[in-house]
Amino acid sequence: MQQEKTFRSLIDTAQFIKKIGDDGSFGDVGLYKYFPKTRYEKSIAIKCLKNIPHKDYNSILESFKKEALILNKLKNHPNIVKIYSYKILENMPYIIMEYVSPYQIKSESINNLEKLIKHQPTILTDDFILLLLFQISHALSYAYENNIRCHGDLTLKNILINSDCSPKIVDFGLSAITNFTREDFYKAPEVNKNLDLCEISDIYSLGVVFIQLLNKKKFENEKDFENAIEDKKNNSKLFLLLNKMVSKDKKHRFQSFKNILDVLSKDFKTKKDILFSNDETITERLRLLKDFGMFEEAFDLINKIENSNNQEVIDYIENTYYYEYNNPELISEIADTYYSVGEYNKTIQILFSFIESSNILNAPLIYMLANSYEAINEDNKAIELYSICIKNYPDFQLAYMNKAYTLFKLGLNEESLEILNNILQKFYGQIENQVYLNIGKAYASMKNYDLAKEYFIKYERLNPVDKNNLFNIGQLYLIKGDIKEAKKYINNCLIIDPNDKDALLLKSRLEMFKEEEKIMGYKRDYEDEVINKIRNIINNSTFVGINFVLRSIKKENYIQFNCEIRKETYDSIKSDFECLKNYNLLKYNVSSFNNGISSIYIEVIDSKYFHELFEKNNILLKESIIKFAELLLKPK
């Protein structure tokens, strides 16, 4: 009863200023000045919900009460519109919320993303869009952590823009109550099939919002959206991420907003802030922090400085260690800082000395010690320490990961796989994305390409902009003879890094084939087959001379050399020549045989890479060609 009186008092003491919204969905919105008895006046927005179906009226009002209690929890996030109060008055639901002062540009008041596209499209650079995506994804992740069922109506209008041009999400959960959603193209395909709204469907809707921002155009219908997806001009790294958000198959989308945040944090890093412009300023700052005993802040500063291997900085670390050698938390900071500036032996010395003298099995310190041994290529010692860490701290997931990776580096693929599969079982639901990638690499090394592709694609679903993984998948599709899919993944790899040499090389090969063409002879032992054929040709030939040429034919480079070969030898390996020709690895021409001997002129594609390899290694010609073939076909 008291709550109802308070609510009526709130309405009564609020002075109506103007109507600021009639979105045709949830109801009218008015701007009010609120005059509480003990506070300064405050601007508020009051929304009156309407469009509630009469047949479900009572159940919807009950749902509103429950939802409003949850919504009240979200008022502490800077990118979510605060809910101050809520009540049902005279059978009409009201929400009293924060008033979001709009972004002003000249005479225009821009209060949501739809108006931002219309009136200020030039502000929508990739960097600005990324910032918006990070802020909104963080807000939505926060909402789901607080048990919000879903937003259900993420559109350009429902993401407001405030006076400093930062976003604020409004109308959480209201579509689930009123069963109202705007344009169909915002809806995930499964929602149109009457499946429940959920986090994954919100991810789809947000993807639609941001593809409009990327195109600087508001979509009017489904066709506009489909055209934007198919537009070949949309080939940026950001578009790849957004395209994954709007995958028709929900299993291929990001499975949570936290997944999106992980990718944004890892693959869209902004340039580090340079906090101080010269070393004297850095040193002075460190001295002040030390004088105040603020050691952790000092090390945090060091780790933010781009050029932190300055001798004065290292001296500071050593002086701190001299006075704080028995503080385990600070030892970790000191060791981590040494590690970050490449002083691995000092890192090992400090950690080993502390662990030995204190007789404390501190998991992070043991793990860091193992990392340091790995950095100086003492992999067996690193594996031993990772094992100690796992034995004493069985939930330390990173120790499992690094042990598996180190075993993989040593070529112990089966042992590495065993650990990685154990991680999948033990930490199911909270595993690092990297597990899938490492399992894929292990299977690729064992030439089990089907399983390798399966795990690379699982990793891609979580991280669609890892260029090395995209290259791996493209290469596996090539091995299987699927040119269309191989081209798709290699092109996506080059969108992320247009200068990736391996991807450029593979792309030049793929462009020789039609998408529908299946390459003869591609199978699991593809690399061995090709290398053996090249070896067979070379070992049965006598080289007369070699001529390095950079000859532009269809934008491809060649190395040209000639050799002499006996007819019976040529007849025995002719099939190898033809196979390699079909692979587009070489071209050749055989002159007529004279006294049983003929000259063969051979052109090998990509002579630039061959020449670099030949010059760098200074090895015999035959070995160079074999190594060249291995280089072309070697998995990343």
N, C-alpha and C positions, 0 to 999 in steps of 0.2 A: 504493500500500500504506500509506504514511504517513497519507494523507488518511483511509483507512478506519479506521485505529487512532485517529486524532483524533476521528473521528465516534463510534466506539464508546465512547471515553473520555467524550465529551460526554453520551451517553445514560447511561453508568454513573454519572457524578458528578452526575446530576440527580435531585433528590428529588421524587417524585410528590406533588402536593398534592391535586388533585381533577380530576374530569372536567368539562370546561367546554363540551363540544359533541359532539353526535352528529347531524349534519344529514342523515343518510341519503343523502348524495350522495357526498362525497369521503372521508368517513371520520371516525374518532373524533379528538377534540382533547382534550389533557390539559394542565393547568397544572402547571408544574414550577418548583422552585427550583433554580437552577444554581449550583454551587460551584466555579468555576475556581480553580486553585492560586494564581494571582497577582492575583486581582481579588476585589472584594466580591461577595456573592451577587447573583443577578440572576433576575428572573422571566422565564420563557420559555414559549412554547406549542409543543407537538410534535404535529403532525398526521400520522396514519397513513392513507395513501390506500387505499381499498378500492373495491369495485364495478368492478373492471377486468375486462372480458370476457376469458375464458381464451383464446379463439381468437386474440386480438390482443395477448396479454400481452407478448411479446418486443418487438414494434414499439412498443407503448405505453411500455414502460420506456425504450427508446431515446429516444422523443420527450420523456419526462419529463426525462432528463438534459440534452437540448438546451434545453428550456424553462427548466429550473432555472438554467442559466447566464445566460440573458437576465433572468430574474426577479431575480437577484442585483444587476443594474444599477439596479433601481428603489428600492434601500434608502435613497436620499438624499431622497426626496420625503416631506414631512410628512404627506401624506394617503394614503399607501400603506403597508400593513403590511410591515415590514422582514423579509426572509428572511436568516437568519444562516447556515444550512447546510442541506445536503440530501444524501441518500445512499440507496442501495438495500441494505437489510440483510435477509438471509435471504429474498430475493425479494419484499421488501415495501418500497415507497417511503415515505420519511419526509421531512417538511419541518420544520425547526426555525426558528421565527419569533418575532417580537416578540409579547409578551403585551400586549394592549390592555386597560388597566384601565378598567372600565365607568363610565359616568355614574351617580351615585347620587342617587336622589330618594326621601327617606324610607326605607322598607325595601326599595325596589325597586332592583335592579341592571340598568341599561339598557345593553346592550352592542351593539345594532344598531338600524337604523331601524324594523324591525318592532315591536320592544318600545317604541320611542319613540312610535310612533303609538298603541299600546295604553295605555301608562301616563302619557304626558305630551303629549297632543295640543295643549294650549293653547300650547305653545312654538312650534308650527308656524305662525308668522305668515308673510306673504309675504316680509318682509325676511329672516327666518331661513332660509326655503326658498331664497331667492336666494343667500344666502351659502353654503349647502350645495352648491347647483348649481354655483356658481363654483369652489369648492374641488375638487369631484369632477371637474368638466370639466377643470380644470387638471391634475389628477393623471392623467386618462386621456389628455389631449393629450401630457403628458410621457412616458407609457408608449409611445404610438405613435411618438413621436420616437426612442425607444430600441428600436424594431423589435420590440415585442411584437406578436404576430399579432392577438390580440384578447383581451378578457376572456372573453366568451362566456356568462357566467352572472351578469349584473348583476341583483341582486334586493335586496329590503329586508334580507334576512339577510346578504348578502355586503358590505354597507356597514356597518362597525362604528362605534360611537360610543364615544369615550374619555371620560376623567373630566372634561375641560373642554368636553364636548359637541361636539367637532369630529370630522369623519368620517375613516375610514380604510378603504380598499378592500382586500379580501382575496380570495384564490383566483384571481389572474390566470392566465389561460391553461389552467386545469386542466380546464375543460369540453371544450376542444379535444383534450385528451389522453385523457380518460376517456369522451368522447362522451356525457356526461350533462348534461341541462338540466332544471331544475325545471318549474314550471307553464308550460303552453303559451302563456298570454297574454303572457308576457315575451318570447317569440320574435317576431322580425320576420317578416312574411308570407313573405319570400323564403327565410328559414331553414327554414320548414315545407315549402318546395318543394325541400328538399335542396340549396340553394345554400350556398356557403361562408360561414362566419362572417367578419365584417369590422368595420371601424370604424363603418360606417353601421348595421349591425345592432346594435352596442353602443349607438349613439345611441338607437335605438328602445327597447331594454330600459331604458335610463336614463330615458327619457321616461315609461315605464310606472311606474317607481319613483317619480318625482316627481309624477305625477298622483295617486298614492295619498297622498303627503304633502300635496298641495294639498287633497284631499278628507278628509284626516285619517281615512282608512279603508283597511284592508288588503283588497285584492280576493281573493275566493275562487275566481273563475273568469273566463272570457272575458266573460260577460254583465255582470258587475260593471264590468269595464273599459269595455265598449261603452256602458253606461249613463252612466258618468262623462263620456265624450267627448260624448255627446248632451245632457247636462244643460245647459239654458239658463242655469242659475245660474252655471255656470263661464264667466264672461265677462270675466275679468281680463286685463290685459296679460300677466301671467305665464302664464296658461293658453294664450294665443295662441302663445307661444314653445314651450310643452310640446306643444301640439297639432301643431306643425310637426315636432317630434322623432318623433312616432308616426304620421306620415303612412304610409298603406298603400303608396304608391308611393315606393320608395327614392330616386328622382330628385327628389322634392319635399321630402325631409328635408334637414337640415343635412348637408353632405358630410364634415365633420370636427369634432372637438371644438374646434379652433381657431376655426372659424366661430362656434360657440356663445359662446366667450370674447369674440370681437370684438363680438358683439351685446350681451352682458352689459356689457362695458366701455363701449359707446357709448350704449346706451339704458336702462340700469338704474343710472345713476350715483348714488352715495350723496352726501349732503351733505358739502361740504368740511369737513375738520377745521379748527376755528378754534384755531390753535396758541397765539395770544397774545391777551389780552383787551383791550389798549389800545395806543395808538400809542407811548407811552413805552417800554413793554416791547419792542415791535417795534424801535424805534430803538436801544435799548440792545443788543438781540440782534444787530442788524446791525453795530453798532460793534465788538462782540467778534469777530464773524466776520471783519470787515475787519482788525482788529489781528492776527489769526492768519493772515491771507492766505488765508482760506477763501472766495474770491470766488464760486465755483460754488455752494457751500452757501448763501451769502447770497441769490443770485438764485433758487435753488430755494425758499427761504423766502418771498421776495417773491411768487413765482408761486402759492404756496399760501394767501396771505392774501386774503380776500374783498374787502376794501376797500384795495387796494394803491396807489391813486392819491394817497395822503397826500403832502403836499409834502415832508416830511422824507425819505420813501422816495425820491422823485424826486431830491432833493438828493444822497442817498447814491449813486444811479446816476451822476449827473453828476460827482461827486467821484472815483468809481472810474474813470470814462472818462478823466478828466483824467490820472490816473496810469498807466492801462493801455491807452492808445490804440493801441499797436502789437501787441497780443496778439489774434490772429485768433479764438481760441476764446472769449476773454472779450468781444470785440466782438460776437460772435454772441449771447452771453447778455445783454449790455447792450441791444442792438437789440431782441431778443425781448421784454425786459421793457418797454421803451418802447412796443413794439407792443401788448403786453397791457394797458397802461393808456391806450391810445388816442392816444399821442403819435406819430402817423404821420410828421409832418414831421421830427421829431427822429430818428426811425428812419431815414428816407431820408437825412438829412444825415450821420449817423454812418456808415452803410453806404457811401454814395457816396464820402465822403471817404477811408475806409479802402481801398476797392477802387481808387480813382484813385491814391492815394499808394503803395500796396504793389505795384500792377501784378500782383496775384494774382487769377486767375479761380477764386474759391472758390464752388463750386456752392451750398451752403446760404445763403451771404450774398447771392448774386445772386438766388436764389429768394425770400429774405426781402425783398429790395429790390423785386422785382416785386409781392409781396403788398402791400407798403406803398403802391405806386403805385395798385394796384387798390382799396385801402381809401379813397383820396381821389378815386376815380373817374377816374383817368388811365389808362383801360383800354388805349389804344394803346401807351403807354409800357410798361405791364405786359406786353403781348404781345411787344413787342420784347425785353424782358429774359428772358421765358420761352424765347424762341427762342434767345437766346445760351446759356442754360443747357442746352437740349437739344442744341445744336450741339457744345458742349464736353464735355457729360456725357450721352451718349445713353442711359444706363441710369437716369437720374433720372426715375422714373415720375411723381412729383408735378408736375414741370414740365409734362409732357404734359397731365396732368389739368387743371391750372389754366389752361393756354393754351386748351384746348378749352372750358372753362367760360366764360372771358372772351369768346371768340369767340361763344359761344351768347348771352351777355348782350347783345352788340352786334347780334344778329339774323343772324349769319353761320352759319346752321345747317349748311349743306353742308360748310363748312370745318371746323366743329367735329366733325361726324360723321366726316369723313375721319381726323382725329387720333384720335378715340375708337376707330374700327375698327382703326387701326394699333396702338393700345395692346393691343387684344384679341389681335392676331396676335403682337406682339413680346413681350408679357409673359404669354402664355397660361399659366395655372396658378398665377400669382402676382399677378394683377391686383387692384386695389382694387375692392371691391363697388360703389363710387360710379360706376364706368365705366358699368355697366348702367343706372343711374338717369339719368345724363346723356344717354346715347344715347336712352333712352325719351323724355326731355323734348324732345330735338331733333326726333325723329320726330313727336311730338305737335304741336310748333309748325309742322311742315310738313304737318300734317293727314294723315299716314300712320298712322292709328290702329291698324291691325293690327300693324305693326312696333313701334309705341310700346308696345302692350299686351304684346307678346312680351318686350321688354326690361324693362319694369316688373315683369313676373312673374318674370323671371330674378333681378332684384334682390330681389324679395320672398322668393324661396327662400333667399337668403343672409341677409336681414334682414326677418323677418316682422312687426316691430313699429315700422316707420317709418310714422307716421300719414300723412304727405304722400303717400307712395307708395301706400298703401292707398286714399287718396282718389282719386289719379290713376287707379288701376285701376277703381275703382267708377264713376268718371265715363266712362271709356272703354266699360265695359259698358253704361252708360246710352245712350251715343251709338249703340251697336250694337243697342239695344233689348232687352237681356237684363236684365230687371228683377230676377230672382232673384239673379243674381250681383252686380249693382250694389248691391242691398240688403245682401248679405253683406259686401262690402268696406267700405261706408260704415258699417255697424254696428261692424265691427272697428276702424275708424278712431275711432269715438266711444268704444269701450271704452278706447282709449289716452288720448284727450283728450275727455272728455264736453262740453267747452265750445268745441270747434272750430266756429266760426261757419259756415264753408263747408260742413262736413259736416252740421251741423244743418239748414242751408238745403236741401241736396240731399236729406237724409232726408225733410223735409216734402213734397217733390215726389214722392219714390218711394212714400211711404205712400198716395198717391192711386191707385196701380196695384196690381192683383193680380199675384202673382209669375209666374203663367204667361202674363200678358198681354204681347204684343209691341206696342210703341208704333209707330203708323203714322208713317212718314216719317222715322224716325231713320236717318241715313246720314252719310257722311263730312263733307258740307258742312252738317251740322246747325246749327251756330252761325250761320253766315252766312245760312242759310235763315230761321231764326227772327228774327234781327235785321232782315233785309230786310223781312220781313212786318210787323214792328212799325213800321219806318220808313215803309212804304207806307201803313199805316193812319193814322199820325200826320200825314204830309205831305198827306193828302187830307181832313183834318178841320179844322174850325174849333172851337177850344176855347172853351167858354162859361165854365167855372169848374172849380175843383178843390177837393176836400174831403178832407183827410187824416183818416182815421179808423183807430182801432185797435179792430177788431171781432173778437171771438173766435168763430170758427166752426171747429169741429173743430181747435181750437188753432192756427188760422192767422190771420195778420193781412192786412188788405187796404188798399189805397189806392183811393179812389173818385173818379172824375171824370166829367164829362159834356161832350159835344161835339155839334155839329150837323153833319149830313152830307146831301148831296144823294143822291136815290134812285139815279141812274145811277152815282154814285161808289160808293155802298154795294154795288150789284150787282156792280161790277167788283172789289171787294176782299172780298166776303163770304167767299170761300174762305179768305182769310188769317185772318179772324176765327175761322172754324171750326177751322182748323189750330191756331191758338194756344190755342183752347179745348180742343182735344184734348190739347195739350201741358200743359194745366193752368197756363198762364201768365196767363190772364185769364178773366174771366167778363163777359158783356155782355148788354144788353137793348135792343132797338130799339123805340121807340114807333111808332105809325102815322104815315105820311108825310102832311104837310099842305102843299099847294102845292109838292110835290116836295122838302120838307125834313123831316128827322126828327131827334129827339134820341136820342143813344145814351148809355146809362149804362154805364160800364166800371169793373170792379173788377180791380185788379192785385194779385196775391198778394204777400205779404211787404212790406207798405207801410213797415214799420220801416226796412228797409234802403234803400228808395227815398227815404224822408223824410230819412234821414241823408245820403244822397248829394246830394239837392236842396239841403239847408241848407249842407252843407260846400262845395259848388262854386259855389253862387249863380249858376246858369246857367239858361238858358231851359228852359221846361217840356218842349218837344219833345226837346231835347238830353238832358235828364235821363232821360226814359223810355228813350231809345236807350241811354244809358250804363248805365242800370239793367239793361237786358236784357244788355248786354255783361258787366256785373259778374256777373250770375247764371251766365253761361255760360262765363266765362273759366277756362281750365285753370289749376291751381296752378303 
